Each structure stands twice: as structure tokens, then as C-alpha cells.
Amino acid sequence: MSAVAPALNWLAALAAREGLRYEPDGDERWLRAWEPFITVRVPLRYQHVLQSTGEMGSITLARMVMDVHPAGAIPFEASAWIAIVQDVRLDATAAATCDTGSAFAEAFDLVSVPRMTTGDVAFDRVFASFAKSPDELAQALTPSLRKLVMGWRTRLHFEVRKGGFILVPVSLPPDAQGLGWLLRSVHLFGEKANKRPAPG
């Protein structure tokens, strides 16, 4: 049985400023409903949950905690921010990651969705992409979205799904600066994911 996460004053203050609801130990049912993820391992638990509801859906931010069992070493826990966002405008599913060695990354041979390339050479050199078809990959990973995540230059997992998206920047620090970056990035990601290239 996991210990109850103590409330963090800086998180409570940030939540109040940003209009978010904060729970040190939030109800995991909403987060678990999005599992399994395509390129991210299923976590042991979620804690420090922040939520808001808007016109297009909801935003949930949390620390996802992994149980790590390194060979020949003492087990430990690792955590990273995850953003789970409802966005009713999104209608295709694909995932991409440039993180292949952290405690959060699923081994590519265990990923159940086929690996594909986008045709964007610079992006494909950095990110491994997964989708059920080339058409769905192209629809989900728009040129604007690929350009955005390349510019972030951080270890990242992301999924675009029908009705929402997921961001897991695994090296983002667990502090106000890191969480502020994630909040800004969630809005940018949603904007770019919904920006379709001009026809013709």
C-alpha cells in the first residue's frame, strides 16, 4: 500500500494562481481510463493531481510514479509529469517519442502499434512514431505539431488520440518552473495538433 502524498505548498499556490484544482492524492480512475499508453509504461501510481475544465475538454496534470528494478541494484521509484488533455476536436491516433532509455519508456518491441515514418526526415531522425496506418499518422502528427515538439529539445513521449492527447516530458523538473512550462506547452500542443495543412 503506497503512502499518502503530502500536500506541497508551492503546488497549491500555483494551482490557485492558474485556476486549477489540486489534490495531493487525486482520484486515479480518470487517469487510469487513458491507459494503456503506446510508448509509456503503465505507472505504479499517480499523485499531485491538478485539473481544470474548459470549453474543449479538460486538462489533468500529475506526477506519474514508476517502480524501477535495475539489475543487481536496489529498486527505487522514479517520477515524471504527465499531462492528459481532453480535446474534442482531435480525431486520429498516433504516438511518438524521443526517449528510449528512461524508466518511463516502453521497449519498442513491446509496443503494440506499428512503427512508421512521417516522411519528415529531421523529425524521423529524432522521434520514433507509431500509428495503425500512414493516413492516421499524417492526420495526427501535423507538420505544425512536429515542428513544435522538435523545438522543445527535451526527452518526450506524446500521443494524439481521438478526443485528446497525452504529453510526458520525462526530464522536466518537479518544480514550479517545470510545471509552468508544461502548462504553456499543453496549450501550444493543442493548437498545433488541430492546425491542418492548407489543401493542395
C-alpha positions in Angstrom: 0.0 0.0 0.0 1.5 3.3 -1.1 2.0 6.2 1.4 -0.3 9.2 1.1 1.4 12.0 -0.8 1.8 15.1 1.4 0.4 18.4 0.0 3.0 20.7 -1.4 2.6 24.4 -0.7 4.1 25.6 -3.9 1.8 23.4 -5.9 -1.2 24.6 -4.0 -0.2 28.2 -4.6 0.5 27.6 -8.3 -2.9 25.8 -8.7 -4.7 28.8 -7.1 -2.9 31.2 -9.5 -3.8 29.2 -12.5 -7.4 28.3 -11.6 -6.6 24.6 -11.1 -8.0 22.1 -8.6 -5.1 20.5 -6.6 -5.3 17.1 -4.8 -2.1 15.5 -3.4 -3.7 12.1 -3.9 -6.2 12.6 -6.7 -8.8 10.0 -7.9 -6.8 7.9 -10.3 -9.8 6.5 -12.1 -9.8 9.3 -14.7 -6.1 8.9 -15.4 -6.3 5.1 -15.5 -9.0 5.3 -18.1 -6.4 6.5 -20.6 -4.2 3.5 -20.1 -2.5 1.7 -21.6 -0.2 4.2 -23.3 1.5 3.4 -26.5 5.2 4.3 -25.7 5.0 4.9 -21.9 4.9 2.1 -19.3 1.9 2.0 -17.0 2.9 3.7 -13.7 2.6 2.4 -10.2 0.5 5.4 -9.1 -0.3 9.0 -9.8 0.0 11.8 -7.3 -0.1 15.6 -7.0 -3.0 15.9 -9.5 -4.1 19.3 -10.9 -7.2 19.6 -13.0 -9.2 22.2 -14.9 -12.2 22.1 -17.3 -12.6 24.3 -20.3 -14.7 24.7 -23.4 -13.0 22.0 -25.5 -12.5 19.5 -22.6 -10.3 19.1 -19.5 -6.7 19.2 -18.5 -5.2 16.9 -15.9 -1.6 17.2 -14.8 0.0 14.7 -12.4 3.2 13.1 -11.2 3.4 9.5 -12.6 5.5 7.3 -10.3 7.3 4.2 -11.7 8.7 1.3 -9.8 12.2 0.7 -11.1 14.1 -2.6 -10.6 17.6 -2.2 -12.1 19.6 -5.5 -12.5 21.8 -6.1 -9.5 20.8 -2.8 -7.7 18.3 -1.6 -5.1 14.8 -0.9 -6.5 13.7 2.7 -6.5 10.9 5.0 -7.6 11.1 7.5 -10.4 8.5 10.1 -11.3 7.7 12.5 -14.2 5.0 14.9 -15.1 2.2 13.7 -17.3 -0.5 15.9 -19.0 -3.7 14.2 -20.1 -5.9 16.6 -22.1 -9.4 16.1 -23.5 -9.8 17.8 -26.8 -13.0 17.0 -28.8 -11.5 18.4 -32.0 -8.9 15.6 -32.4 -9.9 12.6 -34.4 -6.9 10.5 -35.1 -4.5 8.3 -33.1 -0.7 8.2 -33.2 2.3 8.4 -30.8 5.9 9.5 -31.0 8.8 9.5 -28.6 12.5 10.6 -28.5 13.0 8.9 -25.1 14.3 5.3 -25.4 16.2 4.7 -22.2 14.4 6.2 -19.2 12.3 4.3 -16.6 9.2 5.5 -18.3 9.9 4.2 -21.8 8.3 1.0 -23.1 10.6 -1.1 -25.1 9.8 -0.7 -28.8 9.4 -4.5 -29.3 6.6 -4.4 -26.7 4.7 -1.5 -28.4 1.5 -3.0 -29.9 1.1 -0.3 -32.6 3.3 -0.5 -35.8 6.3 1.8 -36.1 6.2 4.2 -39.1 7.9 7.2 -40.5 6.3 10.6 -41.2 8.5 11.4 -44.2 9.8 14.4 -42.3 13.5 13.5 -42.3 14.5 15.8 -39.4 11.6 14.6 -37.3 12.1 10.9 -38.1 15.8 11.2 -37.2 14.8 12.2 -33.6 11.4 10.7 -33.0 10.1 7.1 -33.3 6.5 7.3 -34.5 3.7 4.7 -34.1 0.2 4.5 -35.8 -2.1 2.0 -37.3 -1.9 3.4 -40.8 0.1 6.1 -42.7 -3.1 8.1 -43.2 -3.8 8.2 -39.4 -0.1 9.1 -38.7 -0.3 12.0 -41.1 -3.6 13.2 -39.7 -2.4 13.1 -36.1 1.2 14.3 -36.4 0.6 17.5 -38.3 3.6 19.5 -39.7 2.9 22.2 -37.1 3.0 19.7 -34.3 6.2 18.1 -35.5 7.9 21.5 -35.7 6.7 22.4 -32.2 8.0 19.2 -30.4 11.3 19.4 -32.3 11.8 22.9 -31.0 11.3 21.8 -27.4 14.5 19.7 -27.4 13.5 17.6 -24.5 13.0 13.9 -23.9 9.3 13.4 -24.6 6.5 11.0 -25.2 3.3 12.2 -26.8 0.1 10.7 -28.1 -2.6 12.2 -30.1 -5.9 10.3 -29.7 -9.5 10.6 -30.8 -10.7 13.1 -28.3 -7.5 14.1 -26.6 -3.7 13.9 -26.2 -1.0 13.0 -23.7 2.3 14.6 -23.0 5.1 13.1 -20.9 8.3 15.2 -20.8 10.3 12.8 -18.7 13.2 15.1 -17.8 11.1 18.1 -16.8 12.0 19.1 -13.2 9.4 18.7 -10.4 9.2 22.3 -9.5 7.1 25.5 -10.4 9.3 26.3 -13.4 8.8 22.8 -14.9 5.1 22.8 -14.3 4.7 26.2 -15.7 6.5 25.0 -18.9 4.1 22.1 -19.1 1.0 24.3 -18.7 2.2 26.5 -21.5 3.1 23.6 -23.7 -0.2 21.9 -23.3 -2.0 24.9 -24.9 0.6 25.1 -27.7 0.3 21.4 -28.4 -3.4 21.5 -28.6 -3.3 24.5 -31.0 -0.7 22.8 -33.3 -2.4 19.4 -33.2 -5.5 21.0 -34.6 -3.8 23.0 -37.3 -4.3 21.2 -40.6 -2.1 22.0 -43.6 -3.7 24.0 -46.3 -5.1 21.8 -49.1 -3.3 21.5 -52.4 
